[in-house]
Amino acid sequence: MHVMIDIETLGLDHDCHILSIGASQIWGGGEFYRLIKPGTQDRHIDDGTVRWWMNQNEDAQREVFGKEGDADLKQALIDFKAWVLSEICDSVPEKLREVKYWSHGATFDLMILENAFKQYNIAAPWQYWNMRDTRTLFDLVDKSELPKRMGTHHNALDDALHQATCVRYIYDKLRAGL
């Protein structure tokens, strides 16, 4: 019961504007994606991050800025938590405590989402002891060995799927004795 999470934002601080949330089961096929409707959250926008987005590939820009969005941020958080409960935990609330939540960096995606959950008085589905960081795991192998990147860089779901693929690859290498 491992979930990879990736988000796209308009900032780097824990209270920054969230553009999209993507998640994937690491072992299993479940996927979650929500594009947040513009203007539906009161969160910080960083000018430097906006400029950074202007230099990203057009597919990524079109995804987060060229569409209407699926839900406001609060509903996206509710939907994410419901997805974890139904898809990962087989609708057994007690299993939420067993799920491991991964992100690419210990202090970005999960911390920003945790801040958003608190903003809306929704309990995050994870406990601090169930948070995992891919970067620590990725340091165990030569980066050139990692599986080839598929999908669009900076699309939250594509990033989550790729990171999940890399975690599976490294786990397999570890089991084989690297």
C-alpha positions in Angstrom: 0.0 0.0 0.0 2.3 2.7 -1.4 1.1 5.9 -3.1 3.3 8.2 -5.2 2.2 11.9 -5.0 3.2 14.8 -7.2 1.8 18.3 -7.3 2.3 21.3 -9.6 2.3 24.7 -7.9 2.8 28.5 -8.3 5.3 28.7 -5.5 7.8 26.9 -3.3 6.4 27.7 0.2 4.1 25.4 2.1 1.2 27.9 1.6 1.6 28.2 -2.2 -1.0 28.0 -4.9 -1.6 24.4 -6.1 -2.3 23.9 -9.8 -2.7 20.1 -9.9 -2.5 16.9 -7.8 -1.4 13.6 -9.3 -1.0 10.2 -7.6 -0.4 6.7 -8.5 -0.2 3.4 -6.7 3.4 2.2 -6.8 2.3 -1.4 -6.9 -1.0 -1.6 -8.6 -2.7 0.4 -11.3 -4.7 3.0 -9.5 -4.3 6.6 -10.6 -5.6 10.0 -9.3 -5.5 13.4 -11.0 -7.2 16.7 -10.3 -6.5 19.9 -12.1 -7.5 22.7 -9.7 -10.0 25.3 -11.1 -8.3 28.8 -11.3 -9.4 31.3 -8.7 -10.7 28.7 -6.2 -8.0 29.0 -3.5 -6.5 31.7 -1.3 -2.9 30.6 -1.4 0.4 32.4 -2.2 1.6 32.9 -5.8 5.4 33.4 -6.2 6.4 35.6 -9.2 9.6 33.6 -9.7 7.7 30.4 -10.0 5.3 32.0 -12.5 8.4 33.1 -14.6 9.7 29.5 -14.3 6.5 28.2 -15.7 6.8 30.5 -18.7 10.0 28.6 -19.6 8.5 25.1 -19.3 7.4 23.0 -22.3 4.2 23.9 -24.0 2.4 20.7 -23.1 2.9 21.2 -19.4 1.8 24.9 -19.7 -1.3 23.9 -21.7 -2.2 21.3 -19.1 -2.1 23.6 -16.0 -3.0 27.0 -17.6 -5.1 26.0 -20.7 -7.9 24.1 -19.1 -10.8 24.9 -16.9 -10.0 22.5 -14.1 -11.8 19.6 -12.4 -12.5 20.9 -9.0 -11.7 23.6 -6.4 -8.8 22.8 -4.1 -10.9 21.8 -1.2 -12.9 19.3 -3.3 -9.7 18.0 -4.9 -8.3 17.2 -1.4 -11.6 15.5 -0.4 -11.5 13.5 -3.6 -7.9 12.5 -3.1 -8.6 11.3 0.4 -11.6 9.4 -0.8 -9.5 7.8 -3.6 -6.9 6.6 -1.1 -9.6 5.1 1.1 -11.5 3.4 -1.7 -8.7 2.4 -4.1 -5.8 1.8 -1.8 -7.5 0.8 1.5 -10.5 -1.1 0.1 -12.8 1.3 2.0 -11.4 0.1 5.3 -10.6 3.3 7.3 -8.2 1.6 9.6 -5.9 0.8 6.7 -5.2 4.5 6.1 -2.6 4.3 8.9 -0.7 1.6 6.9 -0.4 3.5 3.6 3.1 4.8 2.7 3.0 8.1 0.9 6.0 8.9 -1.4 7.0 12.2 -3.1 10.1 13.5 -4.9 11.5 15.4 -2.0 10.8 15.2 1.7 9.7 18.9 2.1 7.7 19.8 -0.9 4.7 17.9 -2.2 3.5 16.3 1.0 4.2 19.4 3.1 2.3 21.7 0.7 -0.6 19.3 0.6 -0.6 18.9 4.4 -0.8 22.7 4.7 -3.7 22.8 2.3 -5.5 20.0 4.3 -5.0 22.1 7.5 -6.3 25.2 5.7 -9.6 23.4 5.0 -9.7 21.6 8.4 -9.4 18.2 6.7 -7.2 15.6 8.3 -4.5 14.6 5.9 -4.7 10.8 5.2 -1.0 10.2 6.3 0.9 10.1 9.5 4.4 11.6 9.7 5.9 8.1 10.0 4.4 7.0 6.7 6.0 9.7 4.5 8.7 8.6 2.1 11.2 10.5 -0.1 12.2 9.2 -3.5 15.4 11.2 -3.6 16.9 9.1 -0.8 16.1 5.9 -2.7 17.2 7.3 -6.1 20.7 8.0 -4.5 21.2 4.3 -4.2 21.6 3.8 -8.0 23.3 5.4 -10.9 20.6 7.8 -12.2 21.4 6.8 -15.8 20.0 3.3 -15.0 16.6 4.6 -14.1 13.7 3.8 -16.4 13.3 6.1 -19.4 10.9 9.0 -18.7 7.5 8.8 -20.3 4.8 11.5 -20.4 5.0 15.2 -19.9 7.5 16.7 -17.5 5.6 18.8 -14.9 2.3 17.1 -15.4 1.5 15.9 -11.9 0.1 12.5 -12.9 2.9 11.8 -15.5 5.5 12.8 -12.8 3.9 10.5 -10.2 3.7 7.6 -12.7 7.4 8.0 -13.6 8.5 8.3 -10.0 6.5 5.2 -9.1 8.2 3.3 -12.0 11.6 4.3 -10.7 10.7 3.2 -7.1 9.6 -0.2 -8.4 12.9 -0.5 -10.4 15.1 0.3 -7.4 13.1 -2.0 -5.1 13.7 -4.8 -7.7 17.4 -4.0 -7.8 17.6 -4.0 -4.0 15.9 -7.4 -3.8 18.4 -8.7 -6.3 21.3 -7.4 -4.3 22.0 -4.3 -6.4 
